[in-house]
Amino acid sequence: MAFPSVVDGEVWWEESRPEEGRTTLMRRGSDGTVTELLPSPWSVGTRVHEYGGRAHLPVPRRDDKAIIRRGVVFCQSSDQRLYLLARGSRDPVPLTPDDGAASRYADPVLGADGRSVLCVRERHEEGSVRRSIVSVPLSGRGAQDPAAVRELVSGADFYASPTPSPDGTHLAYVRWNHPRMPWDGSELRVGTLGESGLTGEYTLKGGVDESVVSPTWADDATLYVASDWPGFWNLYQAGVTGQAIALYPAEEEFHTSPGRLGDRSFCVLDSGRVVALHGHADMAPSVYDPDTLDLTPVETGLTTWSMLDTDGHTVVGVASSPTEPQCLVRLDPESGRVEVLRRSAESLPDVAYLPVPRQMTLPGRYGAPVHANVYPPTNPDAGADGPAPYAVWAHGGPVSVSTLEFDPVKAYFTSRGIGVAVVNYGGSTGYGRSYRKRLHKEWGVVDVEDCSAVARALVERGEADPARLAIRGPSAGGYTALMALTGDTFACGVSLFGVTDLLGFSRSTHDFESRFLDSLVGTLPGFVERYRERSPVNRAGDIDVPVLLLQGLEDRVVTPDQATAMATALGRRGVPHALLEFEGEAHGFTGQDARIRSLEAELAFYGRVFGFEADVAPLELVTTPPRPRPEPEAAGDGTADEHAETGEPEETGETGEVPGTVDEDGGAEEASGTADAATPDRT
């Protein structure tokens, strides 16, 4: 479940259907009745920035008796158009033109007039990407007349959080430009909103070394925003003019990393109080009172909260704990009562099989702290016999984080005797800007050393067997895993759609991350030799242990040629490996078949390397390069692969890590995708 919305006691949210390979919309009425709004093949999801974000919005519609009945606007994953689903209707109607998915829309918000939605639009044409904030009429005129979709502001490389003031006179939004990522530096902009668009714009807060997130109007002239100016994302109050004031300075985060559009970590109530999530890797709610300056924690048994929304009275969000699956929850700020509205899983394994994580902070190679969550082997029917095999997990991102939320994937391994240690290595969010900047120019070094330090610490404590250590990770974590295999700490490694060739990645990845490596590695062409030295595909000569490569064939973030090149380099040296490719899967496996097959392959891989019999089909390792991939047929118009522009085969993601959320297992959650089974090992 993701991105809940609440209006007048009714709650909407996006809910994935892995067995169908799509994401649907759900509504919970004020009487508690839960209704699925979209039948198959409708699927909600936006591909703005490829990682997507909030893709729906409840909107007021008047019936023939002038009674307001809430409909919902959503982005359809296949064609990326906005649609309106009226109350009681099964047939959504389009609001934006059919342009072959050249235009994508995300983070919708209701216009002050109630007759339009404002959102971020990303337009792909002739090999370039252009973004803007647009106003889309709810009348549907924009479906036939592209000019009816009115552009309000453009010119920057990226936009987020369009937020009109309650009286409709001003518009606040966030923007940033290449080569910065939104957690590096962004601007909170404000302008006067009129018939001719946005005028008189100026920067209210933010800059090249300050990240601002989620502007929210407290009244017609006052904004709340999260800024990392003091080193952590703290809450600030700012008038439309004048100096911004810190509300509650603290060395902890009051917002998640801005990896996906529309992910909000605080909300303002009609009473003027603020419900805010805060903490480090894991965040929990408190209520801030601007009159008393008190921040009062809301005590719950849920450790990990995200994605808040409010109608001014009720607050909804998504929450979890190590033993409680992801829940849609409603919070009463007055009483502090938390009500679970829906669980992602009603049937759970016996709690005796669920590992209880232990949080570790230990000194890294150069004395800087390294944070990790350790999940020991947990099975009531099996006893320990000496140090256990351990898999060290490097999350995706790499500017992301691993939390304590419920994750049956970890229990899948720990219940079979394999411990899991998840490392929030230098560069992770949740621990302030200085911790994030540890990775600047040091990707492939700091992250590798931090993961190795955690593995060595577990060995020194007698918990982990030094001869049975694995490292695995998705996306950026896959890169870290492969680089770690060039050392002598780990006996094997697993890369899920991981980067293997930095120069190739810089040329082939999507626009949002096309300059990400400037800060992680260095600017090109000046650092081209560093790119080569830190590419696993060029370090295959230093890898002598088995490797498992898992890759989606529709991945536009880390393209399939990255995994193929790595398998080729390993095969030429005779290193045992397996390359499993999944049809219809993008950056983050969303289909049920792909998820199951990849997990079983990973377990079989560990069984073969560590010398135990797994309860899954065996995995064949080969020592030869894969057969060359057939060249794709040229597009009819002579342009590049049209799917790279339209994104038709896929949709996101943590998480992960993506991560929905950038998530831990997928680098980014896909909002939809085809649940095709894995193809046989190409080798």
Secondary structure, 3 states (H helix, E strand, C coil): CEEEEEECCEEEEEEEECCCCEEEEEEECCCCCEEECCCCCCCECCCCCCCCECCEEEEEEECCCCCEEEEEEEEECCCCCEEEECCCCCCCEECCCCCCCCEEEEEEEECCCCCEEEEEEEEEECCEEEEEEEEEECCCHHHCCHHHCEEEEECCCEEEEEEECCCCCEEEEEEECCCCCCCCCCEEEEEEEECCEEEEEEEEEEECCECEEEEEEEECCEEEEEECCCCCCEEEEEECCCCCEECCCCCCECCCCCCCECCCCEEECCCCCEEEEEECCCEEEEEEECCCCEEEECCCCCCEEEEEEECCCCEEEEEECCCCCCEEEEECCCCCCEEEEEECCCCCCCHHHCCCCEEEEEECCCCCEEEEEEECCCCCCCCCCCCEEEEEEECCCCCCCCCCCCCHHHHHHHCCCCEEEEEECCCCCCCCHHHHHHHCCCCCCHHHHHHHHHHHHHHHCCCEEEEEEEEEEECHHHHHHHHHCCCCCCCEEEEECCCCCHHHHHHHCCHHHCCHHHHHCCCCCCCHHHHHHCCHHHCHHHCCCCEEEEEECCCCCCCCHHHHHHHHHHHHCCCCEEEEEECCCCCCCCCHHHHHHHHHHHHHHHHHHHCCCCCCCCCCCECCCCCCCCCCCCCCCCCCCHHHHHCCCEECCCECCCCCCECCCCCCCCCEECCCCECCCCC
